[in-house]
Each structure stands twice: as structure tokens, then as C-alpha cells.
Amino acid sequence: MPDQPHSHSHPLSDIRVLDISEEVAGPFCTKLLSGLGAKVIKIEVPGTGDVSRRSSPFVAETPGAEQSALFLYLNTGKKGITLDIRQPTGAAIFQRLLQDCDILVESAPPGEMERLGLGYTALERLNPQLIYTAITPFGQAGPYRRYRGSELVAQATGGMMHVIGRPDREPLKIGGHAAAYTTGMSAFSATMLALHVRDEQGYGQYVDVSAMETMAVSQIHASIQHQFGHVPTRRDSTLVRARDGWVHPGLDRGIAEDTWARVCDLMGQPELADDPRFNTRDARRENQAELTEIIGAWAAVHPKEEIYHTLQGMRTVAGYVATVEDLHSSGQLSARNFFHTIDHPSTGERVYPGALFTLRDTPWQHRRAPLLGEHNTEIYGERLGYSREALEQLYSAGII
């Protein structure tokens, strides 16, 4: 690998994307496309915009269309326009925009785009090389296709919640939007694959992304185990409370016996190295509750990162539960320039998480999210040729 990176254009700099999706999964997919240089136009409902604009938390705890932290993160690097595709004139404008686009990403309920005359079959006639990515809770086929979804529904119906939580309690939902972000990554991967196929073979295609199926793959270890007669169950946590948080000591796994002896010395209990309850991997796993209690008593008076670094230095698979503050001060993330400061006219400079991966020679683009309808004049006037008077008429009619 060369010492100095080469200078290359962004890999998707010649790709045009229309993003008419809402909430998390679709906008996250197009955010990743934008980060790689694609020219993404975010289409929103006139007046109200993407539903995520109304999602808390809001910057400075002030609700507003330009204040949602979720929207600001999900839509970095995009240009923003407003358009009501439910009106015939709006649908016609949408078709014009689509004619020279490479990718469309939408998250409408199955059948909704077809009802508007904007389904894949109709749009393929206008643009045979179009990659049409549709993201829904359950996919475009099957008995659940018209059911509504949510973060909890995706994690539950996809089997993820079955293996999360304590065995004697109800299943737990993973916090935040884990299913939606994972579904967005799935959509991004599938869209990139379809783009590759188009470049190699010359045709676009329909990409059908299901949140339920994404979750079913995410917990695939449970499905595989089931095939071999093992019914997956939830297990007790091996986390212990440190002085300032939580730590996973990593001592219930296959560490070397001399490592276990060193850990016993570290805890001031060298006699545990020969204790038959803990002197082998199987014994430690069988007596996990007792081991966790002993380690917990030691960990309670030490900082979590000290425990983490010390045990990792002994080649265990220890880890600590990072808070948001820990992430922002992480030496690892800092060394990799993960966080980026982006200025926004409504919120000022804010620190944003970076990319999922790095390309050595093609850095990601980190630009702010658009204001609602910010690029209407540019897109409709300069790209489609609408006059100022025509735009005013479209505004008055509620079309843009």
C-alpha cells in the first residue's frame, strides 16, 4: 500500500439519485450514496417535509423543521426540493426529474406508487436503466405486504428480539433505530450491486428491500442453530458494573489458562486459578453466575476503561459499554477522524458521526442537510427550465 493516498474523484460523482423516501432506512441509504459523491435530490412534501423533521430530539430543545437532529444527520449532502406527487402536475414533474436519474429510492406502502402512475413498470418505460429501490416493512409480496411496520415490529417479526434480554424476562428491543439503519445499509448494498450490474450489463432493475428480512438475516445465527436441533434462548448477561459504568470482562470465553491465572492475581485472588469451579473454560461457563459476582466485586472499584485496557492487554476479549460521551472522547475514533463538524444555517456547527467505512483514495463527502425546499429554484428553474412566474404558480397551487 502506498504511503500517500492518491487523488481520485468520488466513485459516484456521475450518479444522480432521487430520494422520495421518509423516516430512517431510505434516507440513510441515500445518505451513504451522497457520501460517495452521488448527486442526491431529496424530495419532500410541501409545507411539512419529511416526517423525520418532526422527530425529536431537536437542537436546543426547540422544535422546528430545521431543528431535528435525526433529519439533519440522515440527509447530509443532499439537495432539497418540495413536490406533491399526489397531484397530477406534481407526478408529471417527478417523471421529468426521473428521466435522467440513475437511482430512485422510495419507502411508500406497496401499491402506492403504482396508484400514482409512478411504479417501476411505468417509470422503466421512461428510463430503462433506472434502478428503483423500494424499502418497506415486509417487502412487495407475501401476506404481510400491506401491514404497517415500525422499529419494534421489524425487530420482533424478524426474530431479533427473541434472542435479546434475560431468559426469565420478556424479550427486549434494541434501543434507537437499529433495524432501520441496518435496513438502510441493506438497501445501500443492494442498490450498489444493481448499479454494478447495470454498468456491466446495461439494464436497470427493481430492488425490493424488506425490514423483516433484514432482521431475519441479522439474527441468522439463531436460525442456523435451529436447523441443527438447538433452540436459541436468551442468556444471562456477563456484564459487571465498574466504578463508572459497565464492563464485559470476556473471561467466560476461551482464554489461555495462564491468562486466567494472571487475572486471578490482578484481582488479588490467586487461589481462584486452581479452583475447580473456574480453572477451565467449561467450568467458568458452567459457573458463570458465581464468576460474574466475583469479578463484579473487583470491578466495582475500578474505572471501566482501565479494566478494559488492562484485560485487553492480557489478551482477553474484554469490552466496556461506551456512552455517547465516551464515543466523542474515544482515542480510537479520534485517530480515525470519525467525527466531523458540519455547519448549518439553522443550527450552527454541530459534530456528526462519520462513515461506516473508509476508502483510502476517495474520502467521504461531509456536507450539511438541506433546508426545506432550499433548492427548488435551482432544480426546477435551472435544470427543468421553469420560469419564475411558473414557479410562483406551482407554489400557489401547493405543488412545490
C-alpha positions as CSV (number, residue, x, y, z in Angstrom):
1,M,0.0,0.0,0.0
2,P,1.5,3.4,-0.9
3,D,2.4,5.8,1.9
4,Q,0.4,8.7,0.4
5,P,-3.2,8.4,-0.8
6,H,-3.8,9.2,-4.5
7,S,-6.3,11.9,-5.5
8,H,-9.4,10.5,-7.1
9,S,-12.9,11.8,-7.8
10,H,-15.7,10.4,-5.7
11,P,-16.8,7.0,-7.0
12,L,-20.4,8.0,-7.6
13,S,-19.8,11.6,-8.8
14,D,-21.6,10.8,-12.1
15,I,-24.7,9.3,-10.4
16,R,-28.0,11.1,-10.0
17,V,-30.4,10.0,-7.3
18,L,-34.0,10.9,-6.4
19,D,-34.8,10.3,-2.8
20,I,-38.5,10.3,-2.1
21,S,-38.2,8.1,1.0
22,E,-39.1,9.2,4.5
23,E,-38.1,8.3,8.1
24,V,-34.8,6.4,8.6
25,A,-34.0,3.5,6.3
26,G,-34.4,5.1,2.9
27,P,-32.7,8.5,3.8
28,F,-29.8,6.5,5.4
29,C,-29.4,4.6,2.2
30,T,-29.2,7.8,0.1
31,K,-27.0,9.5,2.7
32,L,-24.4,6.8,2.0
33,L,-24.8,7.3,-1.7
34,S,-24.3,11.0,-1.2
35,G,-21.2,10.4,0.9
36,L,-19.7,8.6,-2.0
37,G,-20.3,11.5,-4.3
38,A,-23.8,10.8,-5.8
39,K,-25.9,13.9,-6.6
40,V,-28.9,13.2,-4.4
41,I,-32.1,15.3,-4.6
42,K,-34.3,14.9,-1.5
43,I,-38.0,15.3,-2.4
44,E,-40.3,16.3,0.4
45,V,-44.0,17.1,0.9
46,P,-44.6,20.9,0.5
47,G,-45.1,22.7,3.8
48,T,-44.4,19.9,6.2
49,G,-41.4,18.0,4.7
50,D,-40.1,14.5,5.7
51,V,-41.8,13.2,8.8
52,S,-38.4,13.0,10.4
53,R,-38.3,16.8,10.5
54,R,-40.8,16.4,13.3
55,S,-38.9,13.8,15.2
56,S,-37.2,14.7,18.5
57,P,-34.6,15.4,19.8
58,F,-34.5,19.0,18.5
59,V,-31.4,21.2,18.6
60,A,-31.5,23.4,21.7
61,E,-34.8,21.6,22.5
62,T,-36.6,23.9,20.0
63,P,-39.0,22.0,17.7
64,G,-38.9,23.1,14.1
65,A,-38.5,21.8,10.6
66,E,-34.8,22.7,10.5
67,Q,-34.0,21.6,14.1
68,S,-34.5,17.8,14.1
69,A,-31.2,16.0,14.9
70,L,-32.5,12.9,13.1
71,F,-33.3,14.8,9.9
72,L,-30.0,16.7,10.0
73,Y,-28.0,13.5,10.3
74,L,-29.9,11.4,7.7
75,N,-29.9,14.0,5.0
76,T,-26.4,15.3,4.9
77,G,-25.0,16.1,1.4
78,K,-28.4,16.2,-0.4
79,K,-30.1,19.0,-2.2
80,G,-33.7,19.5,-1.1
81,I,-36.9,20.3,-3.1
82,T,-40.6,20.1,-2.3
83,L,-43.1,18.4,-4.6
84,D,-46.5,16.9,-4.2
85,I,-46.5,13.8,-6.4
86,R,-50.1,13.1,-5.4
87,Q,-51.2,15.8,-7.8
88,P,-51.1,15.1,-11.5
89,T,-48.9,18.1,-12.2
90,G,-46.6,17.0,-9.4
91,A,-46.4,13.5,-10.8
92,A,-45.6,14.8,-14.2
93,I,-42.8,17.0,-12.8
94,F,-41.5,13.9,-10.9
95,Q,-41.3,12.0,-14.2
96,R,-39.3,14.7,-15.8
97,L,-36.9,14.7,-13.0
98,L,-36.5,11.0,-13.2
99,Q,-35.7,10.8,-16.9
100,D,-32.0,11.5,-16.4
101,C,-31.6,9.9,-13.0
102,D,-29.9,6.7,-12.2
103,I,-31.5,5.7,-8.9
104,L,-34.8,6.2,-7.2
105,V,-35.3,5.3,-3.5
106,E,-38.8,5.3,-2.1
107,S,-40.5,3.9,1.0
108,A,-44.2,4.2,0.1
109,P,-46.6,1.3,1.1
110,P,-46.7,-1.4,-1.6
111,G,-49.0,-0.3,-4.4
112,E,-49.0,3.4,-3.6
113,M,-46.5,4.4,-6.3
114,E,-48.4,2.3,-8.8
115,R,-51.6,4.0,-7.9
116,L,-50.0,7.4,-8.7
117,G,-48.7,6.0,-12.0
118,L,-45.2,6.1,-10.7
119,G,-44.5,2.4,-10.1
120,Y,-41.5,0.7,-11.6
121,T,-43.3,-0.6,-14.7
122,A,-44.3,2.9,-15.7
123,L,-41.0,4.5,-14.8
124,E,-39.0,1.8,-16.6
125,R,-40.6,2.9,-19.8
126,L,-39.3,6.4,-19.3
127,N,-35.9,5.3,-18.1
128,P,-34.9,1.7,-18.9
129,Q,-31.6,2.0,-17.0
130,L,-33.3,3.2,-13.8
131,I,-32.5,1.4,-10.5
132,Y,-35.7,1.6,-8.5
133,T,-35.1,0.8,-4.8
134,A,-38.3,0.2,-2.7
135,I,-37.9,-0.1,1.1
136,T,-40.9,-1.4,3.1
137,P,-41.5,-3.2,6.4
138,F,-42.3,-6.6,4.8
139,G,-41.5,-6.4,1.1
140,Q,-43.6,-6.1,-2.0
141,A,-45.0,-9.7,-1.9
142,G,-46.4,-12.0,0.7
143,P,-49.4,-11.9,3.2
144,Y,-47.8,-9.2,5.3
145,R,-47.0,-6.8,2.4
146,R,-49.7,-4.3,3.3
147,Y,-49.1,-4.4,7.1
148,R,-47.7,-1.4,8.7
149,G,-44.3,-1.6,10.4
150,S,-42.2,0.2,13.0
151,E,-38.8,-0.3,14.6
152,L,-40.2,-2.6,17.2
153,V,-42.2,-4.6,14.7
154,A,-39.2,-5.1,12.5
155,Q,-37.0,-6.4,15.4
156,A,-39.9,-8.6,16.7
157,T,-41.1,-10.2,13.4
158,G,-37.6,-10.6,12.1
159,G,-36.6,-12.7,15.2
160,M,-34.1,-10.3,16.6
161,M,-35.9,-9.7,19.9
162,H,-36.2,-13.4,20.6
163,V,-32.5,-13.6,21.5
164,I,-32.2,-10.2,23.3
165,G,-32.7,-9.9,27.0
166,R,-32.7,-12.1,30.1
167,P,-34.1,-15.6,29.9
168,D,-36.5,-15.1,32.8
169,R,-37.9,-11.8,31.4
170,E,-39.7,-10.5,28.3
171,P,-37.7,-10.1,25.1
172,L,-36.1,-6.7,24.7
173,K,-35.9,-4.2,21.8
174,I,-32.5,-2.9,20.9
175,G,-32.5,0.8,21.5
176,G,-32.8,3.5,18.9
177,H,-33.3,2.7,15.2
178,A,-31.1,-0.4,14.9
179,A,-33.4,-2.2,12.4
180,A,-34.0,0.9,10.3
181,Y,-30.3,1.7,10.0
182,T,-29.5,-1.9,9.2
183,T,-32.3,-1.9,6.6
184,G,-30.8,1.3,5.1
185,M,-27.4,-0.4,4.8
186,S,-29.1,-3.4,3.1
187,A,-30.7,-1.1,0.7
188,F,-27.4,0.7,0.0
189,S,-25.7,-2.6,-0.6
190,A,-28.4,-3.9,-2.9
191,T,-28.5,-0.5,-4.8
192,M,-24.8,-0.5,-5.3
193,L,-25.0,-4.1,-6.6
194,A,-27.8,-3.2,-9.0
195,L,-25.7,-0.2,-10.2
196,H,-22.7,-2.6,-10.9
197,V,-25.0,-4.9,-12.8
198,R,-26.3,-2.0,-14.9
199,D,-22.8,-0.8,-15.6
200,E,-21.7,-4.3,-16.7
201,Q,-24.8,-5.5,-18.5
202,G,-26.7,-2.3,-19.4
203,Y,-30.0,-2.7,-17.7
204,G,-31.6,-1.3,-14.6
205,Q,-33.8,-3.2,-12.2
206,Y,-36.2,-3.2,-9.3
207,V,-34.7,-3.6,-5.8
208,D,-37.1,-4.9,-3.1
209,V,-35.9,-4.4,0.4
210,S,-37.7,-5.8,3.4
211,A,-37.0,-4.7,7.0
212,M,-38.3,-8.0,8.3
213,E,-35.9,-10.0,6.1
214,T,-33.0,-7.7,7.0
215,M,-33.6,-8.5,10.7
216,A,-34.1,-12.2,9.9
217,V,-30.6,-12.2,8.4
218,S,-29.2,-10.1,11.3
219,Q,-30.0,-12.9,13.7
220,I,-29.2,-15.7,11.3
221,H,-27.0,-17.5,13.9
222,A,-30.3,-18.4,15.7
223,S,-31.9,-19.7,12.5
224,I,-28.8,-21.8,11.7
225,Q,-28.6,-23.2,15.2
226,H,-32.3,-24.2,14.9
227,Q,-31.6,-26.2,11.8
228,F,-29.2,-28.4,13.9
229,G,-31.7,-29.0,16.7
230,H,-30.7,-26.3,19.0
231,V,-33.4,-23.9,20.1
232,P,-31.8,-20.5,20.7
233,T,-32.5,-19.0,24.1
234,R,-31.7,-15.7,25.8
235,R,-28.7,-15.9,28.2
236,D,-27.9,-14.1,31.4
237,S,-25.7,-11.0,30.9
238,T,-22.0,-11.3,31.7
239,L,-21.7,-7.5,32.2
240,V,-20.5,-6.3,35.5
241,R,-20.7,-2.8,37.0
242,A,-17.5,-0.9,37.1
243,R,-16.9,2.3,39.1
244,D,-18.2,4.5,36.3
245,G,-20.2,2.2,34.0
246,W,-20.4,-1.4,32.7
247,V,-17.8,-3.8,31.5
248,H,-17.7,-7.2,29.8
249,P,-14.7,-8.9,31.2
250,G,-14.5,-11.5,28.5
251,L,-13.4,-14.3,30.9
252,D,-16.2,-16.8,30.0
253,R,-14.6,-17.5,26.7
254,G,-11.6,-19.5,25.6
255,I,-8.7,-17.6,27.2
256,A,-5.4,-19.4,28.0
257,E,-5.1,-20.9,31.5
258,D,-2.0,-18.8,32.2
259,T,-4.1,-15.7,31.3
260,W,-6.8,-16.8,33.8
261,A,-4.1,-17.2,36.4
262,R,-2.8,-13.6,35.7
263,V,-6.4,-12.3,36.0
264,C,-6.7,-14.0,39.4
265,D,-3.5,-12.3,40.5
266,L,-4.8,-9.0,39.2
267,M,-8.0,-9.4,41.3
268,G,-5.9,-10.3,44.4
269,Q,-7.3,-13.8,44.5
270,P,-4.6,-16.1,43.1
271,E,-6.3,-19.1,44.7
272,L,-9.1,-19.0,42.1
273,A,-6.7,-20.1,39.4
274,D,-6.9,-23.6,40.8
275,D,-10.5,-23.5,41.9
276,P,-12.3,-26.3,40.1
277,R,-15.3,-24.0,39.6
278,F,-13.2,-21.7,37.3
279,N,-10.0,-23.4,36.2
280,T,-11.2,-24.4,32.8
281,R,-13.3,-22.7,30.1
282,D,-16.2,-25.1,30.5
283,A,-16.1,-24.7,34.3
284,R,-16.2,-20.9,34.1
285,R,-19.1,-21.1,31.7
286,E,-21.0,-23.6,33.9
287,N,-20.4,-21.4,37.0
288,Q,-20.8,-18.1,35.2
289,A,-23.1,-16.6,37.8
290,E,-20.6,-17.1,40.6
291,L,-17.7,-15.9,38.4
292,T,-19.6,-12.8,37.4
293,E,-20.3,-12.0,41.1
294,I,-16.6,-12.3,42.0
295,I,-15.4,-10.2,39.1
296,G,-18.1,-7.7,39.8
297,A,-16.9,-7.1,43.3
298,W,-13.4,-6.4,42.0
299,A,-14.6,-4.3,39.0
300,A,-16.8,-2.1,41.2
301,V,-13.9,0.0,42.5
302,H,-12.1,0.4,39.1
303,P,-12.8,2.7,36.1
304,K,-14.3,0.8,33.2
305,E,-11.7,1.9,30.6
306,E,-8.9,0.9,33.0
307,I,-10.4,-2.6,33.3
308,Y,-10.9,-2.7,29.5
309,H,-7.3,-1.8,28.7
310,T,-5.8,-4.0,31.4
311,L,-7.8,-7.1,30.4
312,Q,-7.2,-6.5,26.7
313,G,-3.5,-6.2,27.5
314,M,-3.8,-9.8,28.8
315,R,-5.4,-10.9,25.5
316,T,-9.0,-11.3,26.8
317,V,-12.0,-10.2,24.8
318,A,-13.0,-7.6,27.3
319,G,-15.1,-4.6,26.4
320,Y,-16.8,-1.7,28.0
321,V,-20.2,-0.2,27.4
322,A,-19.5,3.2,25.9
323,T,-21.7,6.2,26.5
324,V,-22.2,8.9,23.8
325,E,-19.6,11.0,25.8
326,D,-17.2,8.1,25.6
327,L,-17.6,7.9,21.9
328,H,-16.8,11.6,21.4
329,S,-13.7,11.3,23.5
330,S,-12.6,7.9,22.1
331,G,-8.9,7.8,21.2
332,Q,-9.7,5.1,18.6
333,L,-12.4,7.1,16.8
334,S,-10.3,10.3,17.1
335,A,-7.4,8.6,15.5
336,R,-9.6,7.5,12.5
337,N,-11.2,11.0,12.2
338,F,-14.6,9.5,12.6
339,F,-16.5,12.6,13.8
340,H,-16.9,15.7,11.6
341,T,-18.1,19.2,12.3
342,I,-20.7,20.5,9.8
343,D,-22.1,24.0,9.8
344,H,-25.8,24.5,9.2
345,P,-27.6,27.9,8.8
346,S,-30.3,27.0,11.4
347,T,-28.3,25.1,14.0
348,G,-24.7,26.3,13.5
349,E,-21.7,24.0,13.8
350,R,-22.5,20.5,15.1
351,V,-20.5,17.3,15.4
352,Y,-21.8,14.4,13.2
353,P,-20.8,10.7,13.2
354,G,-18.8,9.8,10.1
355,A,-18.9,7.0,7.6
356,L,-19.4,3.3,8.0
357,F,-16.1,2.5,6.2
358,T,-13.2,4.4,4.6
359,L,-11.9,4.3,1.1
360,R,-8.2,5.2,1.2
361,D,-8.1,7.2,-2.0
362,T,-11.7,8.6,-2.1
363,P,-12.7,10.4,1.1
364,W,-16.3,10.8,2.0
365,Q,-18.2,14.0,1.4
366,H,-19.5,15.6,4.6
367,R,-21.9,18.4,3.8
368,R,-25.0,19.7,5.6
369,A,-28.6,18.7,5.2
370,P,-30.8,21.0,3.1
371,L,-33.4,23.4,4.3
372,L,-37.0,22.6,3.4
373,G,-37.3,23.4,-0.4
374,E,-33.9,25.1,-0.4
375,H,-33.0,24.1,-3.9
376,N,-36.4,24.5,-5.6
377,T,-35.3,27.4,-7.8
378,E,-32.1,25.6,-8.8
379,I,-33.6,22.3,-9.7
380,Y,-36.9,23.5,-11.2
381,G,-35.5,26.7,-12.8
382,E,-32.0,25.8,-13.9
383,R,-32.5,22.0,-14.5
384,L,-36.1,21.9,-15.8
385,G,-36.3,25.4,-17.2
386,Y,-39.3,26.7,-15.2
387,S,-39.7,30.5,-15.2
388,R,-40.1,32.5,-12.0
389,E,-43.7,33.0,-12.9
390,A,-44.3,29.3,-13.4
391,L,-42.6,28.5,-10.1
392,E,-44.9,31.0,-8.3
393,Q,-47.9,29.3,-9.8
394,L,-46.6,25.9,-8.6
395,Y,-46.1,27.4,-5.1
396,S,-49.6,28.8,-5.1
397,A,-51.1,25.5,-6.2
398,G,-49.3,23.7,-3.4
399,I,-47.5,21.5,-5.9
400,I,-44.0,22.6,-4.8
